Structure formats: C-alpha cells, structure tokens
C-alpha cells in the first residue's frame, strides 16, 4: 500500500510511496520544517483504487494506532514525524 501525509499550510517532504511485504515493519519518515505551533500532523493511507483513509493524527509526542497497528512519533522540534507500521 502507499502512504500519504498532509499538514495544513506546511510544506511537506516525503517519499511518494513505499512498498513492503506482509508482516514486515516499515517506517515512513516525513519532513515538515515550516509547521506552525498548533498544526496537527495527520497521516492517511491510500490503497490502490480507493480514497484516502485517516490513520492517526497528533500534535506532538508519540501516539499508538488503533489495535496496535503501528505508532506515530513526532520529533521534539515538530519538524519531522515517522510512522512505523
């Protein structure tokens, strides 16, 4: 599947897509150097032929995805985030 991220009003740099095999952990990094203080970071996934699906959002710190499916980690300076699935 492919992953996409959107940050309101912020310039985002990320790999356009990544692929992995089932049961293999993958971490996707995203840089958002111009993020504003109160901007949330939202991660979505988009499966082939389908619309984007919300996965997780956070302002800072670390947040577990539902059902232990992964974890979002926001850097201390909020200029990057990483989603491990």
GILINUR-V782674 format. One record per helix or strand. SS is the DSSP state (H for helix, E for strand). FROM is the first residue (numbers start at 1). TO is the last residue. If there is no record, write none. Layout:
ss & from & to
SS & FROM & TO
SS & FROM & TO
This chain:
ss & from & to
E & 2 & 6
E & 13 & 14
E & 27 & 31
E & 41 & 46
E & 53 & 58
E & 62 & 64
H & 66 & 68
E & 71 & 74
E & 80 & 84
